[in-house]
Amino acid sequence: MTDQNQPTCALCGQEISEEERDFCLTNPRFNGQLFCSEHQKRFSACPAMRWQPGGRGSF
């Protein structure tokens, strides 16, 4: 059973840790949205990180 207060990734719905949540909330590039560590990579300033396999250049 999923805890209703457990933060989840805005893209995949996976539960995220408090550390991942805090990282998202303190970085303006996420615009207040929460993402798992895998999806946080899509917001990297490095183009090579944004276009990793599986990313396909879109969200």
C-alpha positions in Angstrom: 0.0 0.0 0.0 1.3 3.4 -0.9 1.5 6.1 1.7 -0.5 9.1 0.5 2.1 11.5 1.9 5.0 9.8 0.1 6.2 12.1 -2.7 6.2 10.7 -6.2 7.9 11.6 -9.5 5.8 13.8 -11.7 6.7 11.8 -14.8 6.6 8.1 -13.8 4.8 8.1 -10.5 7.6 6.3 -8.7 7.9 7.1 -5.0 10.9 9.3 -4.4 13.1 9.8 -1.3 13.0 12.8 0.9 16.5 13.6 -0.4 15.2 13.6 -4.0 12.2 15.7 -3.0 14.4 18.2 -1.2 16.8 18.4 -4.2 13.9 19.2 -6.6 12.4 21.8 -4.3 15.7 23.7 -3.9 16.5 23.7 -7.6 14.6 26.3 -9.7 15.2 24.2 -12.9 12.4 21.8 -11.6 9.9 24.6 -11.2 8.6 23.2 -8.0 7.9 19.8 -9.5 9.2 16.5 -8.0 11.2 14.0 -10.1 13.0 10.7 -9.4 16.7 10.8 -9.8 16.4 9.2 -13.2 14.1 11.9 -14.5 16.1 14.7 -12.8 18.8 14.0 -15.4 16.5 15.3 -18.1 16.8 18.7 -16.6 20.6 18.7 -16.5 22.4 21.7 -18.1 24.5 19.2 -20.0 22.9 18.3 -23.3 24.6 14.9 -23.2 22.7 14.0 -20.1 19.4 15.2 -21.5 19.6 12.9 -24.4 20.5 9.6 -22.7 19.1 6.4 -24.1 15.5 6.0 -23.1 15.1 9.7 -23.0 14.3 10.1 -26.7 14.5 13.9 -26.3 11.0 14.2 -24.8 9.3 13.9 -21.5 
